Amino acid sequence: MQIDVRTIILMLAIGSFVFGLLLVIFQYHKESSEWIPIWIAAKFLQGLGSLILYFRVPSPEFMTVFTANNLVLLGCAYEGWAVFYITGRVVNRRLQHCVALSIVILFSFMFLLNPLNRLVVIFFLHTVFYFLPGWALLKHNGQKSLLRSFLGLSFLLLSILFFTRTLWVLLVPEQSYIAFDELNKRIMPLAVFCIILISGFSMLLLANEKSYFELHEAQQELKNLNKKLEILSNTDGLTNIANRRYLDERLILEYNRLSRRGAQLSLIMIDIDYFKLFNDHYGHVCGDDCLRQVASVISNNISRSADVAARYGGEEFVCILPETDLKGAKIIAERIRIDVENLFIEHQQSKISNFVTISLGVSTIECCSRKNTLDILSMADNALYKAKMNGRNRTEVYIKV
């Protein structure tokens, strides 16, 4: 059954209006910043132009028909800009206005052209306005989206159809009216209608896909921001290692985890020798720099992902060493002590050395329900006190008598 041109034009008009209303509904629940107003304008311009063509096709009046074509082409231009917007390349508003004004001016002087040249201009403009979004979709398809590829090919196919019509009018002018009248009735209008219908819904899906990716990116950005905030909240601002809050949380977490298997947990408590005298003599700026250097040495000697180096308070630091025995913890403590001494930070007020030194207390506990984190902290503190009493710049271990 053959569908005449007028029926197809009416179908295009109704389809454009319906699609425009769908877009209004589609964007109603979105934030105003996510609206694509030029897309709605495009569909209503196409619908209005097609409707005028439908009522004037049997007995065309020059101004009415070309006004209708003007509206349809403006709609095609706006739809092309909507595609650019959806794919993340917004067309400058000034350029939009210039192109729209150029179309209006061009159609104002169409009466100066003969009928064949008018057809050439109309078909060629359709070719351009369908080619550009198709090219943009295929060339910049960085996400390798099948939907983008399909939509881009649809626009290119429309561009090819109109370009073929342009060439036909130019190359076979004496037969163009007869040939195209027959072609319109049989193939071209129906093909254009089908492609426009399919590409329209593809654009709607692409807009949804864009919204989904934007939402996903926003959620990922929020997740990354929360992660950064969490890291900041758990980090000591001066030394850039874990703070006391994180130390307390992690110590409880590791103790409970190791309690299920009765595994060992070791702790190293560290204190900078005569740090108050250092601060008084060299000033707080040098004192802060000293803390940062010592913290860096401690952090560099903690290699496993489960281990934690934290600032306990003031000039004191603590290392958590899960599943490490007393011997292993003492080796790490001695390595830290020697590396700090080898920093050769001048300390004339120290009573044991000309450079900054540290004292360390090591404790190890078999985690179980009968004990808790306070026990191991108390043991490490006792070992540290012993190191200070025995001359400082040394490592002592807690041995239960």
C-alpha positions as CSV (number, residue, x, y, z in Angstrom):
1,M,0.0,0.0,0.0
2,Q,1.5,3.3,-1.1
3,I,1.5,6.2,1.4
4,D,1.3,9.7,-0.3
5,V,3.5,12.6,0.6
6,R,0.9,14.5,2.5
7,T,0.3,11.6,4.8
8,I,4.0,11.3,5.6
9,I,4.3,15.0,6.2
10,L,1.3,14.9,8.5
11,M,2.9,11.9,10.3
12,L,6.2,14.0,10.6
13,A,4.2,16.9,12.1
14,I,2.4,14.8,14.6
15,G,5.5,12.9,15.5
16,S,7.5,16.1,16.1
17,F,4.8,17.6,18.3
18,V,4.4,14.4,20.3
19,F,8.1,14.1,20.7
20,G,8.3,17.7,21.8
21,L,5.7,17.0,24.5
22,L,7.6,13.9,25.5
23,L,10.7,16.0,25.9
24,V,8.8,18.5,28.1
25,I,7.7,15.6,30.3
26,F,11.2,14.1,30.2
27,Q,12.8,17.3,31.4
28,Y,10.1,18.2,33.9
29,H,11.6,16.1,36.7
30,K,15.2,17.2,36.0
31,E,17.1,20.1,37.5
32,S,16.9,23.3,35.4
33,S,20.6,23.1,34.8
34,E,20.0,19.7,33.0
35,W,17.3,21.0,30.6
36,I,17.9,21.2,26.9
37,P,15.5,23.9,25.8
38,I,16.9,24.1,22.2
39,W,15.8,20.5,21.7
40,I,12.2,21.2,22.6
41,A,12.2,24.3,20.4
42,A,13.7,22.1,17.5
43,K,10.8,19.6,17.6
44,F,8.1,22.2,17.8
45,L,9.6,24.2,14.9
46,Q,9.8,21.0,12.8
47,G,6.3,20.1,13.8
48,L,4.9,23.6,12.9
49,G,6.8,23.7,9.6
50,S,5.6,20.2,8.6
51,L,2.0,21.1,9.6
52,I,2.1,24.2,7.3
53,L,3.5,22.1,4.5
54,Y,0.7,19.5,5.0
55,F,-2.1,22.0,4.6
56,R,-0.4,23.8,1.6
57,V,0.9,20.9,-0.4
58,P,-2.1,20.6,-2.8
59,S,-2.0,24.2,-3.8
60,P,1.3,25.7,-2.7
61,E,1.7,29.4,-2.1
62,F,5.2,30.5,-2.4
63,M,5.6,32.4,0.9
64,T,3.7,29.9,2.9
65,V,5.7,26.9,1.6
66,F,9.0,28.6,2.1
67,T,8.1,29.8,5.5
68,A,7.3,26.2,6.3
69,N,10.7,25.0,5.0
70,N,12.3,27.8,6.9
71,L,10.8,26.6,10.2
72,V,11.7,23.0,9.4
73,L,15.4,23.9,8.7
74,L,15.5,26.0,11.8
75,G,14.3,23.0,13.7
76,C,17.0,20.8,12.1
77,A,19.6,23.4,13.1
78,Y,18.4,23.5,16.7
79,E,18.3,19.7,16.8
80,G,21.9,19.6,15.7
81,W,22.9,21.9,18.5
82,A,21.0,19.7,20.9
83,V,23.0,16.7,19.8
84,F,26.2,18.7,20.3
85,Y,25.0,19.6,23.8
86,I,24.1,16.0,24.7
87,T,27.6,14.9,23.6
88,G,29.3,17.5,25.7
89,R,30.1,20.1,23.1
90,V,27.9,23.2,23.6
91,V,27.6,25.5,20.6
92,N,28.1,29.1,21.4
93,R,24.9,31.1,21.7
94,R,26.1,33.8,19.4
95,L,26.9,31.2,16.7
96,Q,23.4,29.7,17.1
97,H,21.8,33.2,16.7
98,C,24.0,33.9,13.6
99,V,23.1,30.6,11.9
100,A,19.3,31.1,12.7
101,L,19.4,34.6,11.4
102,S,21.3,33.5,8.2
103,I,18.6,30.9,7.5
104,V,15.8,33.5,7.9
105,I,17.7,36.0,5.6
106,L,18.4,33.3,3.0
107,F,14.8,32.3,2.8
108,S,13.7,35.9,2.6
109,F,15.5,36.1,-0.8
110,M,14.5,32.7,-2.1
111,F,11.9,34.3,-4.4
112,L,14.9,35.6,-6.5
113,L,15.9,32.0,-7.4
114,N,14.2,29.7,-9.9
115,P,12.3,26.7,-8.6
116,L,15.2,24.2,-9.2
117,N,17.8,26.4,-7.4
118,R,15.3,26.7,-4.5
119,L,15.2,23.0,-4.2
120,V,19.0,22.7,-4.4
121,V,19.3,25.2,-1.5
122,I,16.7,23.5,0.7
123,F,18.1,20.0,0.1
124,F,21.7,21.2,0.6
125,L,20.9,22.9,3.9
126,H,19.2,19.7,5.1
127,T,22.4,17.8,4.1
128,V,24.6,20.1,6.2
129,F,22.3,20.2,9.3
130,Y,22.1,16.4,9.4
131,F,25.8,15.8,8.5
132,L,27.3,17.9,11.3
133,P,25.6,16.1,14.3
134,G,26.3,12.8,12.7
135,W,30.0,13.7,12.2
136,A,30.2,14.9,15.8
137,L,28.6,11.7,17.2
138,L,31.0,9.4,15.3
139,K,34.2,11.4,15.6
140,H,34.0,12.1,19.3
141,N,32.6,8.8,20.4
142,G,35.3,8.4,23.1
143,Q,33.1,6.1,25.2
144,K,32.6,3.7,22.3
145,S,28.8,3.9,22.8
146,L,26.8,1.7,20.5
147,L,23.9,4.1,20.9
148,R,26.0,7.1,19.8
149,S,27.3,5.2,16.8
150,F,23.8,4.2,15.8
151,L,22.5,7.8,16.2
152,G,25.5,9.2,14.3
153,L,24.9,6.8,11.4
154,S,21.2,7.7,11.3
155,F,22.0,11.4,10.9
156,L,24.6,10.6,8.3
157,L,22.1,8.5,6.4
158,L,19.6,11.4,6.4
159,S,22.4,13.6,5.2
160,I,23.2,11.2,2.3
161,L,19.5,11.0,1.3
162,F,19.2,14.8,1.1
163,F,22.6,15.1,-0.6
164,T,21.5,12.6,-3.2
165,R,18.4,14.6,-3.8
166,T,20.6,17.7,-4.2
167,L,22.7,16.0,-6.8
168,W,19.7,14.7,-8.7
169,V,18.2,18.2,-9.1
170,L,21.6,19.6,-10.2
171,L,22.4,16.8,-12.7
172,V,19.0,16.0,-14.1
173,P,17.1,19.3,-13.9
174,E,14.8,18.6,-16.8
175,Q,13.5,15.4,-15.1
176,S,13.8,16.4,-11.5
177,Y,10.2,17.3,-10.9
178,I,8.8,14.1,-12.4
179,A,11.5,11.9,-10.9
180,F,11.3,13.3,-7.5
181,D,7.6,13.4,-7.4
182,E,7.6,9.7,-8.1
183,L,10.5,9.1,-5.7
184,N,8.8,11.0,-2.9
185,K,5.7,9.0,-3.2
186,R,7.5,5.7,-3.2
187,I,10.7,5.9,-1.1
188,M,12.2,9.2,0.1
189,P,9.5,10.6,2.5
190,L,8.9,7.3,4.1
191,A,12.6,6.6,4.5
192,V,13.1,10.1,6.0
193,F,10.2,9.6,8.4
194,C,11.4,6.3,9.6
195,I,15.0,7.5,10.2
196,I,13.8,10.7,12.0
197,L,11.5,8.6,14.2
198,I,14.3,6.1,15.1
199,S,16.9,8.8,15.6
200,G,14.6,10.9,17.7
201,F,14.1,8.1,20.2
202,S,17.8,7.3,20.0
203,M,18.5,10.9,21.0
204,L,16.1,10.5,24.0
205,L,18.0,7.3,25.1
206,L,21.3,9.1,24.6
207,A,20.1,12.0,26.8
208,N,19.2,9.4,29.5
209,E,22.6,7.8,29.0
210,K,24.2,11.2,29.4
211,S,22.2,11.9,32.6
212,Y,23.2,8.4,33.9
213,F,26.9,9.0,33.2
214,E,26.7,12.5,34.8
215,L,25.0,11.1,37.9
216,H,27.6,8.3,38.1
217,E,30.5,10.8,37.7
218,A,28.9,13.0,40.4
219,Q,28.5,10.1,42.7
220,Q,32.1,9.0,42.0
221,E,33.3,12.6,42.7
222,L,31.3,12.7,45.9
223,K,32.8,9.3,46.9
224,N,36.3,10.5,46.2
225,L,35.6,13.7,48.1
226,N,34.3,11.7,51.1
227,K,37.4,9.5,50.9
228,K,39.7,12.6,50.9
229,L,37.8,14.1,53.9
230,E,38.1,10.8,55.7
231,I,41.8,10.7,55.0
232,L,42.1,14.3,56.2
233,S,40.1,13.5,59.4
234,N,42.4,10.6,60.1
235,T,45.7,12.4,59.4
236,D,47.8,14.5,61.6
237,G,48.1,17.9,59.9
238,L,51.7,18.5,61.0
239,T,53.4,15.2,60.4
240,N,51.1,13.8,57.7
241,I,50.8,10.4,59.4
242,A,47.8,9.0,61.2
243,N,46.5,11.0,64.1
244,R,45.4,9.8,67.6
245,R,41.8,9.3,66.6
246,Y,42.7,6.9,63.8
247,L,45.2,5.2,66.1
248,D,42.6,4.4,68.7
249,E,40.1,3.1,66.1
250,R,42.6,1.0,64.3
251,L,44.1,-0.4,67.5
252,I,40.7,-1.7,68.6
253,L,39.9,-3.0,65.1
254,E,43.2,-4.9,64.8
255,Y,42.9,-6.3,68.4
256,N,39.4,-7.6,67.8
257,R,40.4,-9.1,64.4
258,L,43.5,-10.9,65.9
259,S,41.5,-12.0,69.0
260,R,39.5,-14.5,66.9
261,R,42.7,-16.4,66.2
262,G,44.7,-15.6,69.3
263,A,47.4,-13.9,67.1
264,Q,50.1,-11.6,68.3
265,L,50.0,-7.8,68.2
266,S,53.0,-5.6,68.8
267,L,53.3,-2.0,69.7
268,I,56.2,0.5,69.6
269,M,55.9,3.7,71.6
270,I,58.4,6.4,70.7
271,D,59.4,9.6,72.4
272,I,61.8,12.3,71.2
273,D,64.5,12.8,73.8
274,Y,64.5,16.2,75.5
275,F,62.2,17.7,72.9
276,K,60.9,20.5,75.2
277,L,64.5,21.7,75.5
278,F,64.8,21.5,71.7
279,N,61.7,23.6,71.2
280,D,62.8,26.2,73.8
281,H,66.2,26.6,72.2
282,Y,65.5,26.4,68.5
283,G,61.9,27.6,68.4
284,H,58.6,26.0,67.3
285,V,59.3,26.3,63.6
286,C,62.4,24.1,64.0
287,G,60.5,21.9,66.4
288,D,57.8,21.3,63.9
289,D,60.3,20.4,61.2
290,C,62.0,18.0,63.6
291,L,58.6,16.3,64.2
292,R,58.0,15.9,60.5
293,Q,61.5,14.4,59.9
294,V,61.1,11.9,62.7
295,A,57.6,11.0,61.5
296,S,58.9,10.4,58.0
297,V,61.6,8.0,59.3
298,I,59.0,6.1,61.3
299,S,56.6,5.9,58.4
300,N,59.4,4.7,56.0
301,N,60.2,1.8,58.3
302,I,56.6,0.6,58.4
303,S,56.3,-1.5,55.3
304,R,53.1,-3.7,55.5
305,S,49.7,-2.4,54.6
306,A,48.3,-3.5,58.0
307,D,50.9,-1.6,60.0
308,V,50.2,1.8,61.2
309,A,52.4,4.7,62.2
310,A,50.6,7.5,64.2
311,R,51.3,10.6,66.2
312,Y,50.2,9.8,69.7
313,G,50.5,13.4,71.0
314,G,53.1,16.1,71.3
315,E,56.5,14.4,70.6
316,E,55.2,10.9,71.0
317,F,54.5,8.4,68.3
318,V,53.1,4.8,68.2
319,C,53.4,2.0,65.7
320,I,50.9,-0.8,65.4
321,L,52.3,-4.0,64.1
322,P,49.7,-6.8,63.7
323,E,50.9,-10.4,63.6
324,T,54.5,-9.4,64.6
325,D,56.3,-11.1,67.5
326,L,58.4,-9.3,70.1
327,K,61.7,-10.0,68.3
328,G,60.5,-8.7,65.0
329,A,59.0,-5.6,66.6
330,K,62.3,-4.9,68.4
331,I,64.2,-5.1,65.1
332,I,61.9,-2.5,63.5
333,A,62.2,-0.3,66.6
334,E,66.0,-0.4,66.5
335,R,66.0,0.4,62.8
336,I,63.8,3.5,63.5
337,R,66.1,4.6,66.4
338,I,69.3,4.4,64.2
339,D,67.7,6.1,61.2
340,V,66.5,9.0,63.4
341,E,70.0,9.4,64.9
342,N,71.4,9.4,61.4
343,L,69.3,12.4,60.5
344,F,71.9,14.4,62.4
345,I,69.5,17.1,63.5
346,E,71.4,19.4,65.8
347,H,70.3,19.3,69.5
348,Q,72.8,21.2,71.7
349,Q,70.4,21.1,74.7
350,S,70.3,17.3,74.7
351,K,72.0,15.7,77.7
352,I,73.0,12.5,75.9
353,S,74.0,13.6,72.3
354,N,74.7,16.5,70.1
355,F,71.9,15.4,67.8
356,V,68.2,14.5,68.1
357,T,67.6,11.0,69.5
358,I,64.6,8.9,70.4
359,S,63.6,6.4,73.1
360,L,61.4,3.4,72.3
361,G,59.3,0.9,74.2
362,V,58.2,-2.3,72.6
363,S,55.4,-4.6,73.8
364,T,53.7,-7.7,72.4
365,I,50.5,-9.4,73.4
366,E,48.5,-12.4,72.4
367,C,45.1,-11.0,71.7
368,C,42.2,-12.6,73.6
369,S,39.0,-11.6,75.2
370,R,40.6,-11.5,78.7
371,K,42.7,-8.5,77.7
372,N,42.2,-5.3,75.8
373,T,44.0,-2.5,74.0
374,L,44.7,-0.6,77.2
375,D,46.9,-3.5,78.3
376,I,49.2,-3.4,75.4
377,L,49.4,0.4,75.5
378,S,50.3,0.3,79.2
379,M,52.9,-2.3,78.5
380,A,54.5,-0.2,75.7
381,D,54.4,2.9,78.0
382,N,56.2,1.0,80.8
383,A,58.9,-0.2,78.3
384,L,59.3,3.4,77.1
385,Y,59.6,4.6,80.7
386,K,62.3,2.0,81.2
387,A,64.2,3.2,78.2
388,K,64.2,6.8,79.5
389,M,65.3,5.6,83.0
390,N,68.2,3.6,81.5
391,G,69.7,6.6,79.7
392,R,67.5,7.3,76.6
393,N,68.4,6.8,73.0
394,R,67.7,3.1,73.4
395,T,65.0,0.4,72.8
396,E,63.5,-1.5,75.7
397,V,60.9,-4.3,75.6
398,Y,58.2,-5.0,78.1
399,I,58.9,-8.3,80.0
400,K,56.3,-9.4,82.5
401,V,58.0,-10.4,85.7
